[in-house]
Amino acid sequence: MNIKEISLPTFIWYVLPGINAIFFLVILPITILDFKLLANSFSWITVVGWLMGGLIIGFLMDSMKIYKFTYGYRKLKDRFFKDLAKAVGGNEADRNVGRNIFVVMRLMMDEEKNLFPFWEHSRWVMINHTSKTAFLAVILWGYLLGRLWSKEIILFNRYPLSQIESQILLASLIVTFSLISYRLHRVSLGVIREANLVYMKYILKNKASIMSTATDGLVKCS
């Protein structure tokens, strides 16, 4: 992939979730618990390393299809493929028809450089993956709460906290990231419905050309 050719939807889809993961799980904990370490290691090389790390993590998350581990995802996906099959006059019960139509539709959109549907889909992937990262942050801060239970934290290496204040800080972070994770999860379900609606509008508008392309592809493969 040529970095200069990365579009905004591609950046949101692959890079931003990885950057959010690095921020939630690495940069923020170090900033709070050992700010001097972050300040002493900061440089443009570090920033480039974070960006490249975000790209790698984002690709890994998408390759592992982390978004599939979402409550209600399977049901939404099956309904979407059945709606696609019905939209082209096929059997609504045959989700494979809808899946094949979706593949053809994505290829046509890519050829047309039609970024709007990908914009909606990339937003969903980014929000969904970030909700998973926020959940991992809950686990991280829960671990740190247990590990540092009897310790006194020096916030940002500047503000010393008592033991009880340290416990309250860590517990607050657990609650905060729990709320962030839940909220992003709920938002992601709304965004995927919007993305599916955009795809449905596209297929209804371009039904003839999509079916022609799909038929030609089946003939060539036979």
C-alpha positions, 0 to 999 in steps of 0.5 A: 500500500502506498501511504500517499494514496491512503484515503480518509476512510482507509485511515479511519478504518485501519489506522485510527483504531490502532492509534486509539489503542496505543493511546488508551493502553500505552500513552495514557497509563504512562502519562498518568503513572510515569510522565517523565518516561513519556517526556524523556522519550518523546521525539518525532521518531516516537510519533512516527513509531506510534503512527506506524504502530497504529497502522499495524495494530489497526490492520491486525484488528481488522484481519482478526475481524475483532468487530465480529465479537459484537453482541447482535452483529451476526443477526444484523449481518444476516438481515443485511444479506437477506435484504440485499438478496430481496432487493435484486429479486432473489430468495430472501432466505438465501443469504449467500446471494446477498453476500455475492451481491455485496462483493460485486457492489464493493468492487463497483464502488471501488472502481467508481471511487465512490467513498461515501459508503466506505466512509460510513463503513469505516466509521463503524469499524473504527468506533467498534474497534475502539469500543473493544480497546476501551474494554481492554483499558478497563481490564488494564486499569483493573489490574493496575488497581489491584497491583497498586492497591497499597501504593501512593501514586504521584500523578504526572510525576508532580502531584502526590496522591494518598493511598485512598486518592490513588485508589479513587483515581484508578477506580474512576478510570475503570468506571470511565472506560467502562462507560466509554466502551458501552457507549461506543458499542451502542453507537457502533450498532447505530452506525452499522445500520446507517452504513447498511442503509447507504449500501441498500440505496446504492444497490437499488439505484444501480440494480441493473448494472450490479446484476449484469456484472454479477452475471458476467462474473459467474459466466466467466467462472463457469 
